[in-house]
Amino acid sequence: MARITAGVGCSHVPAIGVAMDTKITDQPYWQPVFKGFEKSREWMKEKNPDVIFLVYNDHCTAFDASCIPTFALGAAAEFKPADEGWGPRPVPVVKNHQKMASHIAQSLVLDEFDITIMNEMEVDHGLTVPLSVMYGDMGPDDEWPALVIPLAVNVVQYPAPTGNRCYNLGKAIRKAVESYEEDLNVVIFGTGGMSHQLQYKRAGLINAEWDKRFLDLLTEDPVYASKIPHVEYLREAGSEGVEMVMWHVMRGALDDEVIEVHRHYHVPASNTAVGHIILENKAA
């Protein structure tokens, strides 16, 4: 059967993608950011997943105020990089594992998660930046080493799903993956965050102490972490800090007890804190 062997939590700061695309990662400002992903790239080569289930949020490219699904599962054959105002990122087209995606969609709906099925969708930096930092420089003529099943979560327009709902969705995703008969190694990504606010009087807010506590809880007490209310994300981590609820999807898909393989935290990258963690199931 297919199995989820590990989870990756990762910020998806758009400026990180710009730094890679414009070849300035060796500049002093960016060196500490990318230094923290060197071990991650080695780990990805060793882990060599067949499929990545990637949880992210769309930034008003695939969706806008006319249509805001809470959970949208990509079921198309491929997903092209979106033009976010300055042209698409020069990265590979994302190829899906359509059969597994369809199987997961059916399983989730029968488990009473109302999933929106996306048979056509472009993907923005929320999805491509995590792939880039984990795999390294890849051009548009290359292919990502793994197939990718995208799940877009609404954390842009309230009401956003709770951390608990996301955590339980992760458990349902694991159930779906493990009922798929093909022998596949699956790694799940939860992306977004960490603390940041992009507008008004608290623009530039970064709460490193809260971020690091969140990473501790993700490893040690995910149930407690999943119950953090929206108001705490907003108060402590800024208006965009609520993106971290997507990390609970990743954590819910793993064992209760996990091994923390790697952690990276750096401030700043643009006006944002960069957080990253790799967790493995003990039995993986």
N, C-alpha and C positions, 0 to 999 in steps of 0.2 A: 504494500500500500504506500501511498504518498505520506510524507511526514514533515512536520515543521520542526527543524532542528535548532533554530536560533532566531534571535530577534535583534534588530538594529534600530536604535533611536537616533535621530539625526535632524539638526536644524536644516532649513532649506533657504537660507539667506540668498536673495537674488544676486547680490554683489559678489558672492563667492563664485557663481557661474560666470559672471562678467570677468572676474580676475582670471579664471581658467581660460575663457574664450579669447581674452586679449593677451594671454601669455605674460602676466605680471605676478605670478605666484611666488617668484623669487625675490620680490621687493620686500624690504624690511617690515612693512606694515602687514603683509600677507603671510610671511614665512611661518610665524607661530601658528596660524590657523591651519595651514596645510601640513605642518610637522605632525600635528596630532592625528592625521589620517594615514600616516605612513604604515603603521602597524595594521590599520584597518584594511588597507589594500592588500597587504600580505595575507591577512586572514581571509579575505574574499577569494584570493587565488587558491588558498588551501581548502576552503570550504566548498568552493565551486558549485554553488546552487544551480539546480536545473530551472527553478522558478523562483522569482521574487514576487511576493504579494506586497504591494506598496501602498500604504495608507498615506494620503496627503490631502491638502485642500486646494481647490481651484481658486485663482485670484481674478475672477471676473473675466475669464477668457472662454471657457466652455459654457459657463453659466453666467447669467446676470439677474437683475431683480425680477425679470419676468418668469424665471424658473429656478427655484432653489431647492434641490433635493437634499434631504438630510444625509443619505448614504447613496452613492451612485457607483455601481460596479461596471467597469469597462468590459464589454463583451465583443468588441470589434476585433478584427484580425491584427490591426496595428493602430498606433496612435502617433500622429506627427507632432513635432514640437510646435507650440503655438507662437504666433507673432504677438508679443506683449507690448508692442509699440515701437520697437527698434529692430524688428526682424526676428525670425525664429533663431533659437540657439543653434550653433553649428555642431549638433550632436546627432547620434544615430536615431532613426525612427524606432520607436518602442514596439516590439513584437509581442503579441499576447499568446498565452496558452489557452486558446479558445475553448477547447473541450473541458479543461479544468474550470475555467471561468464560468461556463454554463452550468457545470455540476455544482459549483459553489453557490451560484445564484439560486438554483432550485432548492438546495439544502437550506439556505438562509431563509428563503420565503416560507418553506415548510416549517422552519423553526420560529416563524412569526416575526421575522425582521423584514420590514417593508422596504426592499431594495429597489432602487431605480436601475433599470438595465440600459446601459449606454451602448448602442450599436454603432455610434459615430461620435468621436470625441477627440479634440486636440488636448495635449498636456503641456502645462507650463512649468516654470522653474520649481514649483512645489514638488514635482516628480523628478525632473531631470537633474536638478542640483544634487540630491542625495545619490543618484546613480553615478554622477561624475566624481564626487568626492570619494566614493567607495571603489570605483574602478579606475580612476585616473583619466587622463586626456583621451578622448575618443572623438573622431571626426565624423561628419555626416555620411561618409562612405563606409564606415566601420559598422559592426553589429555589436550590440550589447551582449556580453557573454551568457546572459540568462534571459529567458522569457519573463515578461513582467505582466502581472495582473494588477491593474490600478483600482483603488477604491477611493473615491473623492468624498470627503466629509465636509459638511457645511459648518465652518467656524467663522464665517464672514458676517452673516446676517442672523440676528437672534430671532427665534430660539435655536441655540446650538444644542447638540446632544450632551448629556451629562457624561462625566468620566465613567460612572458605573455602567451606563448603557453601552459605552464604547468597550469597556472591559468585558462585558458579557457578549458583545458582538465578537470580540476576539476568541472567546471560548467556542462560539458557534462556527467561526471560520475554521478553527482547529478541527472540530468535529467533521466539517465538510471536507477538509483536505484529507483527513485520515480515512474517510470513506471512499476516496478515489482510488481505484484499483492499481493504477500504474505506479511503479516504484520510482518516486521522484523525491529529491531533496529540496525542500522549500524553506526559504528564509523570509521572514516577515519584517517589513520596515514600518515604523511609526515616525512620522516626520513633522516638522514645524517647530515653532518656538526657538529658543527659550524666551526668557523675559524680554519683552520689548513693547514699546508704544510708538506709533508713527505720527501721532497728531496731537494737537492742542497743548495744554500747559505741561503735561507730563511727557511730552515727546522726548525720546532718548532714554526713558527709564530703563535701568538694568538693575536687577536684584539678584546678585550672585549668590548670596546666602540662601535665598529661597530656591533658586535653581538647583543648587547642589544638594539641598535637602530633598528636593523632588527626585533627583537621581538616586539618592540613598533609598528612598521609599520605593522607588520602582524596582530595585533589586530585592529589598528586604521585607517590604510590607505592601505589596501591590493592592491588596484589598482596601487598606486604609487610604492609599493614594487615590484610588478610584473614586473615593467618596468626597474628595476635595470639591467644595461648591464653586459654581461659576464666580460668585462674588469675591472669593479669595484669589482666584486667578487674576481677576481684574484689578483688585486692590494691590496685590503683591507683585504680580508679574506683568501688569500693563494690559491694555485693551487687546493686544495681539497675543498675549501670553496664553489665552484660552486655546490656542492651537495645540497646546500640550495634551489636551484630552485625546488626541489621536495616538499618542504614545501608549495609552491604555489598551487600544485595540491590539497593538503588538504584544503588550505584556500579558493580556488575557489569553493569547494564543499559545503561551509557553507553559511549562510546568510551574507549579506553585513555588518550588525551590529551583533556583537557577544559579549558574556560575557567571559572575561578571568577568568577562574576558578583557575588556578594555574600556577606558573612560577618557574623554577629552572635553575640557571646558576652557573657553577663551573669550576674553572681552578686550576690545570690541571687534566686530566685523561689520562694517557700515555702522549703524546705530543699534546694533543687536548683539546679544550674547549668543555665542555658538556653543551648543551642547551636543554631546555624542556619547553613546553607550552601546556596547555589544554584550548580549546575554546569550548563553547557551543552555539548553536543557542538559541536565546531568547525565541523562541516558542517551544523549545524541551520539 
